């Protein structure tokens, strides 16, 4: 079953710990400084030029990510990361490109690219821990593009500055393009500590990057994505995007900008702290309830999901959880190249109100295999 289908089923359950959308309540500052002012933002959105709104939102989002190099680019706005991936898929089909794609990752990336008849090869995200091995694997695959999710959903893995620079240098020498999905970057402070765009542009890399706000703030899915492209790809990608979208909602742009600017004032603790606390509680809960066959597959992760190896088949675990009205995701479909590799894995979403999250876990007590 596709992950988005499982997530849609989860929307009707008593407890939804399946999708990685931000479903926690806005905090007090977000309420008073943004939510309560939405009528005023609505009025403002009607009276500011679209290009100005796009530029201002982009500046706020990328500043929050500490990606100053991105501000040298003119981004292509999209409604969502999935739409941005669809645009990229069109481009890869037109260029006849072969792609090495992170494995595991969210299955709709692979599905979208395959729909455009893009030839895919898996590049295990274990290689994020061994850049020399990753570069050798890239050479073996002879791909035109390397498509990495950083930090990865579901494992949270990413490349630190030295490894990222080595990867980009290697691909430039081999004339291989790079595609990055940075949708979860804001959860990983270390990935925000260096400027990926400064490195990419400094080494004259050919690249496409997807930036997104949708997994960060509790905006009821008011979100925006941006495509940032190097010179070789930008014109054609902009032409493709023009066939999909006239403009992103000006209200969405303003709401995202306000959330980003507020997060800048608290060093992103407004969403990082919640996820950190829920992750710690989940791990304590597993230990306290004797789930000895369960262990984290993302021990160092800071993204808003926890990826878990289990002692039972994931389909059974998901089915058992649904009996109690708790939705969690099977890990199977993340392994888009070989579903059997994820047969004993689960993903649990963490961006939820603490009381809701803890009650959902307690509802599972005694139901899952120990």
C-alpha positions in Angstrom: 0.0 0.0 0.0 1.3 3.5 -0.9 2.3 5.6 2.1 -0.1 8.4 1.2 -3.0 5.9 1.2 -2.0 4.8 4.7 -1.8 8.4 5.7 -5.2 9.1 4.3 -6.7 6.2 6.3 -4.9 7.7 9.4 -6.9 10.9 9.1 -10.0 9.1 10.2 -8.5 7.4 13.2 -8.7 8.5 16.8 -5.0 8.9 17.0 -3.0 9.8 13.9 0.7 9.1 14.3 1.2 8.3 10.7 1.8 11.3 8.5 4.6 13.8 9.2 2.4 16.8 8.8 2.6 19.2 11.8 -0.5 18.5 13.8 0.4 20.0 17.1 -1.4 23.1 18.4 0.1 26.5 17.9 1.9 27.8 21.0 1.0 31.0 22.7 3.4 33.2 20.7 2.2 31.7 17.5 -1.4 32.3 18.5 -1.0 35.9 19.5 1.5 37.0 16.8 0.1 35.0 13.9 -3.1 33.1 14.3 -5.0 36.0 15.9 -3.8 38.3 13.1 -4.9 36.2 10.1 -7.7 38.6 9.2 -5.1 41.4 9.0 -2.8 39.1 7.0 -5.7 38.4 4.6 -6.2 42.1 4.0 -2.5 42.6 3.5 -2.3 39.7 1.0 -4.7 41.5 -1.2 -2.7 44.7 -1.4 0.9 43.5 -1.8 2.5 42.6 -5.2 2.8 38.8 -5.7 6.5 39.1 -6.5 7.2 41.0 -3.3 5.4 38.4 -1.2 7.3 35.6 -2.8 10.6 37.3 -2.3 9.9 38.2 1.3 8.7 34.6 2.2 11.7 33.1 0.5 14.1 35.4 2.4 12.5 34.5 5.7 12.4 30.8 5.1 16.0 30.5 3.9 17.3 32.8 6.6 15.6 30.5 9.1 17.5 27.7 7.5 20.7 29.7 7.6 21.2 29.3 3.8 22.4 32.8 2.8 23.8 31.5 -0.5 20.2 30.6 -1.5 19.3 34.3 -1.4 21.5 34.8 -4.5 19.0 32.8 -6.5 15.5 33.6 -7.9 13.4 30.6 -6.7 10.5 29.0 -8.5 7.5 28.8 -6.0 5.3 25.7 -5.8 2.4 24.7 -3.6 4.1 21.6 -2.1 7.2 19.5 -2.2 5.3 16.8 -4.1 4.4 19.3 -6.8 8.0 20.4 -7.0 9.0 16.8 -7.4 6.5 16.4 -10.2 8.1 19.4 -12.0 11.5 17.8 -11.5 10.2 14.5 -12.8 9.0 16.2 -16.0 12.4 17.7 -16.5 14.3 14.5 -15.9 12.0 12.7 -18.5 12.7 15.4 -21.1 16.4 15.2 -20.5 16.4 11.4 -20.6 18.2 11.3 -17.3 19.0 8.3 -15.1 18.9 8.9 -11.3 20.5 7.4 -8.2 17.9 7.9 -5.4 18.2 7.7 -1.7 17.0 4.3 -0.3 14.9 4.2 1.8 12.9 7.4 1.3 9.2 8.4 1.1 7.8 6.3 -1.7 6.1 9.1 -3.7 9.4 10.5 -4.8 10.2 7.2 -6.6 6.6 6.8 -7.8 6.6 10.3 -9.4 9.9 9.7 -11.1 8.9 6.3 -12.4 5.7 7.7 -13.7 7.9 9.8 -15.9 9.8 6.7 -17.0 13.0 7.9 -15.2 15.3 5.0 -14.6 16.1 4.7 -10.9 18.9 3.0 -9.0 19.0 2.9 -5.1 21.8 4.5 -3.2 21.5 3.3 0.4 21.4 6.1 3.0 23.9 4.0 5.0 26.4 5.6 2.6 25.7 9.0 4.3 28.1 7.7 6.9 30.8 6.7 4.4 31.3 9.4 1.7 34.0 7.5 0.0 31.8 4.5 -0.4 29.0 6.7 -1.6 31.2 8.2 -4.3 32.3 4.7 -5.4 28.6 3.7 -5.6 27.8 6.7 -7.6 30.5 5.8 -10.1 29.2 2.2 -10.3 25.6 3.4 -11.1 26.7 5.8 -13.9 23.7 8.0 -13.2 23.1 11.4 -14.7 21.8 12.8 -11.3 22.2 11.9 -7.7 19.0 12.6 -5.7 19.5 12.8 -2.0 17.0 13.5 0.8 18.7 15.5 3.6 18.0 14.9 6.3 16.3 11.7 5.2 12.8 10.8 5.9 12.5 8.4 7.6 16.0 7.9 9.1 17.2 11.4 9.6 20.6 10.9 8.1 22.5 13.7 6.4 25.9 14.8 5.2 28.0 17.1 7.3 30.0 20.0 5.7 33.1 18.1 4.8 31.3 15.1 3.4 28.8 17.3 1.5 31.8 19.2 -0.1 33.4 15.9 -1.0 30.2 14.7 -2.7 29.7 17.9 -4.6 33.3 18.0 -5.8 33.1 14.3 -6.9 29.9 14.9 -8.9 31.3 18.1 -10.5 34.4 16.2 -11.6 32.2 13.4 -13.0 29.7 15.9 -14.6 26.9 14.4 -12.5 24.0 16.6 -11.5 22.7 16.8 -8.0 19.1 16.9 -6.7 18.4 17.6 -3.0 15.2 17.4 -1.0 15.8 19.6 2.0 12.2 19.6 3.3 13.2 18.5 6.9 16.4 20.5 7.2 15.1 22.9 9.9 14.9 20.0 12.3 18.6 19.2 12.0 20.6 22.0 13.6 23.9 20.6 12.2 22.6 20.8 8.7 21.6 24.4 9.3 25.2 25.2 10.5 26.7 25.4 7.1 25.5 26.8 3.8 24.9 24.2 1.2 24.3 26.7 -1.6 27.6 28.5 -1.0 29.3 25.1 -1.6 27.2 24.2 -4.6 27.7 27.5 -6.3 31.3 27.8 -5.3 32.1 24.5 -7.0 29.9 25.3 -10.0 27.7 22.3 -9.5 24.7 21.5 -11.6 21.9 21.1 -9.1 18.2 21.3 -8.3 17.0 21.8 -4.7 13.6 21.5 -3.1 12.9 23.7 -0.1 9.6 23.4 1.8 7.8 24.7 4.8 5.1 22.0 5.1 6.6 19.7 7.8 7.7 22.5 10.2 4.9 24.7 11.5 1.3 24.1 12.6 -0.3 26.0 9.7 -3.2 23.6 8.8 -1.2 22.8 5.6 -0.9 26.4 4.5 2.6 25.9 3.0 4.9 26.8 0.2 7.8 25.1 -1.6 10.6 26.6 -3.6 12.7 25.1 -6.4 16.2 26.5 -6.6 18.2 25.5 -9.7 21.6 26.1 -11.2 21.7 27.9 -14.6 21.6 24.9 -16.8 18.3 23.6 -15.5 16.4 26.7 -14.3 14.9 28.0 -17.6 13.5 24.6 -18.6 12.1 23.9 -15.1 10.5 27.3 -14.9 8.8 26.6 -18.2 7.5 23.3 -16.9 6.2 24.8 -13.7 4.4 27.5 -15.6 2.1 24.8 -17.0 1.1 23.7 -13.5 0.8 26.9 -11.5 0.1 30.6 -12.0 1.0 31.6 -8.4 1.1 30.3 -4.8 -1.6 31.7 -2.5 -0.5 35.1 -1.2 -2.1 34.3 2.1 0.0 31.1 2.4 3.1 33.1 1.6 2.4 35.6 4.4 1.5 32.9 7.0 4.7 30.9 6.3 6.8 34.1 6.4 5.3 35.0 9.8 6.0 31.6 11.2 9.6 31.6 9.9 10.3 35.0 11.3 8.9 34.0 14.7 11.1 30.9 14.7 14.1 33.0 14.1 13.5 34.8 17.4 13.7 31.6 19.4 16.3 29.6 17.4 13.6 27.2 16.1 13.0 25.9 19.6 9.2 26.3 19.0 9.1 23.1 16.9 12.5 21.3 17.7 11.7 21.1 21.4 8.4 19.5 20.9 9.8 16.8 18.6 12.8 16.2 20.9 10.5 15.7 24.0 8.1 13.4 22.1 11.0 11.3 20.8 12.5 10.9 24.3 9.1 9.9 25.7 8.6 7.3 22.9 12.0 5.7 23.6 11.2 5.6 27.4 7.8 4.2 26.7 9.3 1.4 24.6 11.8 0.5 27.3 9.2 0.7 30.1 6.7 -1.5 28.3 9.1 -4.2 27.5 9.2 -3.9 23.7 12.7 -5.4 23.6 12.5 -6.3 20.0 11.9 -2.7 19.1 14.8 -0.4 18.5 15.4 2.9 16.8 16.8 2.9 13.3 17.4 6.6 13.6 19.3 6.9 16.9 20.9 10.3 16.1 17.9 11.7 14.2 16.3 15.0 15.0 13.6 15.0 12.3 9.9 14.8 13.2 9.6 11.0 12.8 11.0 8.0 14.5 12.0 5.0 12.4 11.8 1.8 14.3 13.1 -1.8 13.7 10.6 -4.3 15.2 10.5 -8.0 16.0 7.3 -8.5 14.1 6.0 -8.0 10.6 5.1 -4.3 10.1 1.8 -5.1 8.5 0.7 -7.0 11.7 1.9 -4.1 13.9 0.0 -1.5 11.9 -3.1 -3.7 11.8 -3.0 -4.3 15.6 -2.5 -0.6 16.2 -5.5 0.3 14.0 -7.7 -2.0 16.2 -7.2 0.5 18.9 -7.7 3.5 16.7 -4.0 4.4 16.5 -2.4 4.9 13.0 1.3 4.3 12.4 3.1 3.8 9.1 4.6 0.5 7.9 8.2 0.9 6.8 7.8 -1.3 3.8 7.0 1.3 1.1 9.9 3.5 2.1 12.1 0.8 0.6 10.9 1.6 -2.9 13.5 -0.7 -4.6 12.9 -3.7 -2.4 9.9 -3.7 -0.1 11.0 -6.8 1.8 13.9 -4.7 3.3 11.4 -2.7 5.3 9.2 -5.6 6.4 10.1 -5.2 10.0 10.1 -1.4 10.3 7.7 1.2 11.4 7.6 5.0 11.3 5.9 7.1 14.0 5.2 10.8 13.6 6.3 13.0 16.5 4.9 16.5 15.6 1.9 16.1 17.9 0.7 17.7 21.1 2.4 15.9 24.0 -0.7 14.8 25.8 -2.2 13.5 22.5 1.0 11.6 21.7 1.4 10.0 25.1 -2.3 8.9 25.2 -1.9 7.4 21.8 1.1 5.3 22.9 -0.6 4.2 26.1 -3.5 3.0 24.0 -1.2 0.5 22.3 -0.1 -1.0 25.6 -0.4 -4.8 25.6 -1.3 -4.9 21.9 2.0 -5.1 20.2 4.5 -8.0 20.2 7.1 -7.8 23.0 
